[in-house]
Amino acid sequence: MLPDERRRPRTDHPGARYRRFARRPLIPALAAAALAASLTAAPAAARETHPFQNPRLPVGARVDDLLKRLTLDEKISLLHQYQPAIPRLGIKRFKTGTEALHGLAWSTDVNSTPNPGAVRTATATVFPQSVGLGATWNPDLMKKVGSAVGTEARGYNKENSDVWGLQLWAPVVNLLRDPRWGRNEEGYSEDALLSGLLATAYGRGIQGDDPRRLKAAPVLKHYLANNNEIRRDQTSSSLRPRVKKEYDEVPFKLPVSADAATGIMTAYNLVNGRPATAHADARDVVRSWTDRTLFNVTDAGGPNNLVGSQKYYGTLAEADAATLKAGVDSFTTDDTKSEITIAAVKEALGKGLLAERDVDTAVRHILDLRVRLGEFDPGGGPYGKITKDVVDGPEHRRLARQAATEQMVLLKNQALPGKAEALPLDAAKTGKVAVVGPLSDTLYTDWYSGALPYRVTPLDGIKRRLGTHGTVAGTEGVDRIALKDPGTGKYVTGGADADGDLLKLSSPTADATAQFDVFDWGQGVMTLRNAANGKTVGRYVKPDGSWTDMFANDQAQPAGWFVQQMFKLEPSGDGYLLRYAGYEKSESWAEPDKIYARTAADGTLLLGTKEEATTFTREVVRSGVDEAVKAATGADAAVVVVGSMPFINGRENHDRTATALAEGQSELVKAVRKANPNTVVVVENSYPTTLNWEQANVPAILWSSHAGAETGNALASVLFGDASPSGRLPQTWYRSDKDLPDILDYDIIKSDRTYLYFKGAPLYPFGHGLSYSTFQYGKPRVQNKGGTVTVTVPVTNTGKVAADEVVQLYTHQKTSRVKQPVKQLRAFEKVRVAPGRTAAVTLDFRVSDLAHWDVTRNKWTVENSEHDVMVGASSSDIRQRGSLSVRGETVPARDLARPTRAADFDDHRGAELVDETKASGDAVAAGAGGWIRFAGADLRSGLRGVKVRAAKESAGGTTVQVRLGGPAGRLAGTVNVPSTGDRYAYRDLTAAVSGATGRQDVYLVFGGDVRLSSFSFTR
């Protein structure tokens, strides 16, 4: 499958423009010639002013005017990602979707050769990865970053609007509930409020401050509950109503309701059994959050995935019709081949699956966005004069450095003999610094990153900062090896020039071309970089894009959708086999058992079977650990930079299977720590890592995401105390993978996921981050006026340096009908305080924010309760407490004599939410032994029967038991469920019940596979 957002633009071009020539015989000759020339060069539409081209008219009026001028065929053509030009109206082509997750990243080029539709990567300002931006806890900074991204998007658009569209597919607001998610780097936080507020700020920045026009158009990805890559287009995220409303919807709702987003992108996964591509939430839920018109798009391959991997509809016409009716306006599918979508929509219209008004609705949404982008305004509107010279300008570089600095999190900083704390380092007293580790002298980009316009590595930054005050010894701490065929005595070599060469057995000596640096990325996976040209080894791809079975040292870093640069050295007898370990082989791979390097007759390395594989001896030319220990020994400080490679250690389409640091990197840290007690570990990666040994044994640990070109400068400023670290973790860091349930378990309430419900002791808690200063929190003042709770707390800097403190406000509801979070973030403020000064920090939230989704009545409910109010430096570091008494309501006892939706349970086991029908509604599916619980039901008296609405697709019958008090409690009745022949064929079934009186917890226990839509007791 193609990656999310790997689209290709149209390969056709607009047809001939219509021209009209005016004749004025009395005009002087020269003027007439000039007029004729100008009219010849411009289409008639450019000389005619239609209402849709009048910027003084309201957007809606302009859209109405343009819509009525379009033919049905023209309207249908606009439903595909690549919207063609309409020359007769002077309308240009329009392409949805430019990637801009943490800077302008990439798009696709209709005119590229030799491969039309190939990806074009922008060389632009690269900000820290989104998870790093999440660690800033700074919405003001996020708005500035978003503004820079929108401005650079405009600059590229001005140069080539066919490639660089202004609808930006960013930000990703999916919650980071599981740190193993392959796309963890793309989200902001595991917390819905923090993610939503940062996304709102980023979106506002992208859009610009003009009240009527958009600088660029942010689209939120990926609706909804998309937090696993394993079988991502086939798995269903089972969301009970509370989890959906209180958690997964929130980071989408906040920016949409604040008019900081112009639409959503639907996710690959299914939600409660229904593909997100055609989920009615896009129409009924998302659009209800705002009065602004939204333009919603599918992810790549939608709606075709509905008939492909998901097999949800039988024909593409049905799939396209369902998607449009569900509130999705644009189809990102079939690369540039829009004719497939056009044909399917026309078929749907012909069969009555769609009406023209359905097409009009979607096109109206599309045109509304294009009008607000200024496309039909003279000069492109207020942002139309932005040119490409804004890209990577000095202001944006400064902003990138600020963001890279603010996202760094000091995880640990303990005292050393004769020194208060390991960090910051004193440049005046540091004579020698050893900077070692596999990420010490490189910067990596990720799948959604632009190209770095320049690079300041950690080693570079530290050298610049230390200047002439001391010396810096650098080594990557990786083994340099040579692979020799003992049969021929020849070594595997690559090419010495920048383009590299095919790997082959050719040299009788281990010269530079035969030496490879081995980078360990964990679980046996490594990459090989040739010592002669510094290029990474991967499968060789011909200029025409076709794969080969050969290898070459010709790649700058591991990259690409098919990551072809991964290997393992597999022991075999007295030597090793070189095993290819790429994520995917390729779409054209014909022999999947050929994953080992073999030697051809001419010495070229080819892929072959294990039986054909060549056994190599592995000669260590240079020990990475020894080099690192040598550099660290006697140094005033040793900085070890370890972490991940974004295309290898978890990425789109591949979840992580372990959260530990790579084994070889861990051994490097241990060796350097033994050699130098003043060791600082810098972890540069995209997710939480189980750093148990490091936390116990290393004096100081600093975390950074892959933070862009300014990484080295930002790191140096933190290490040497020019900036006090102010980043705070946006995720819980666990001690073990065993602390995590199955990655497909989305019920964070039942499985105690995230800081909201986790009851264990994390390695580092949500919100954690240390400073070079200390802060004292005074007693908070809690006020509740007019439905707004205001908490004011004095925060005093009791240290010696000015620093930022992220003051965090949490609450906990003491009593409730339902399971409540252990604590929940309600507000935060990043405040800078000078030494000895006190800042009065005011945090507020609405009483309505304390509501939970009441499944007994399907509404938001604020209960009567006392709440703990907690203010502190992290979710675990609570400095002060207060209390809040909330006058709400008491949730009445369930009345199960009324029809009750099965999905509105209070607890469950062995059950999941599924689609009641293809169009709408949720049901519960369970197998033998599964149950759902309805707590605190008032059964009163006189209940004599139960009615269930159930469906059973498989042959044979089963039962649904009504039990009281527990899943093995007293049996009150049994409903026999026959086969209904189809999962959507529900029947109303009844049974007698006995003893169903009083206040009871009611359990429905399933005897076999069955779907339950609703039930009720009868008198």
Secondary structure, 3 states (H helix, E strand, C coil): CCCCCCCCCCCCCCCCCCCCCCCCCCCCHHHHHHHHHHHHHCCHHHHCCCHHHCCCCCHHHHHHHHHHHCCHHHHHHCCECEECCEHHHCECCEECCEECCCCCCEEEECCCCCCCCEEEECECCCCCCHHHHHHCCCHHHHHHHHHHHHHHHHHHHHHCCCCCCCEEECCECCCCCCCCCCCHHHCCCCCHHHHHHHHHHHHHHHHCCCCCCCCCEECEEEECCCCCCCCCCCCEECCCHHHHHHHHCHHHHHHHHCCCCCCEEECCCEECCEEHHHCCHHHHCHHHHCCCCCCCECCCCECHHHCCCCCCCCCHHHHHHHHHHCCCCEEECCCCCHHHHHHHHHHHHHCCCCCHHHHHHHHHHHHHHHHHCCCCCHHHHHHCCCCHHHCCCHHHHHHHHHHHHHCCEEEEECCECCECCCCCCCCCCCCEEEEECCCCCCCCCCCCCCECCCCCCHHHHHHHHHHHHCEEEEECCCEEEEEEECCCCEEEECCCCCCCCECEEEECCCCHHHCEEEEEEECCEEEEEECCCCCEEEEEECCCCCEEEEEEEEECCCCCCCCCCCEEEEEECCEEEEEECCCCCCCCCCCCCCCEEEECCCCEEEEECCCCCCEEEEEEEECHHHHHHHHHCCCCEEEEEEECCCCCCCECCECCCCCCCCHHHHHHHHHHHHHCCCEEEEEECCCCCCCHHHHHHCCEEEEECCCCCCHHHHHHHHHCCCCCCCCCCCCCECCCHHHCCCCCCCCCCCCCCHHHHCCCCCCECCCCCECCCCEEECCCEEEEECCEEEEEEEEEECCCCCEEEEEEEEEEECCCCCCCCCCEEEEEEEEEECCCCEEEEEEEEEHHHHCEEECCCCEEECECEEEEEEEECCCCCEEEEEEEEECCECCCCECCCCCEECCCCCEEEEEEEEECCCCCCEEEEEEEEEEEEEEEEECCCCCCEEEEEEECCCCCCEEEEEEECCCCCEEEEEEEECCCCCCCCCEEEEEECCCCCCEEEEEEEECCCEEEEEEEEEC
